């Protein structure tokens, strides 16, 4: 069984363009989700990161958080998209 579901939603990328319309910068951010009473970022590269109410990284990620994350990871792509609060599905 894979650690992460193949249906997992990944990171969002935003592009900046110069005056000539050429892409001159790329900003990639993890999408933010709210599920099971927790707010967290998720990326395929780094995994989950629990966030505080002010959206700063939490200093602790305990068993309750990882249990909720495991439940979230078993959701379908559409169900995960419903929990998205920032980013791109």
Secondary structure by P-SEA (a helix, b strand, c coil): cccccccbbbbbbbbbbcccccccbbbbbbbbbbcccccccccccccbbbbcccccccccccaaaaaaaaaaaaccaaaaaaacccccc
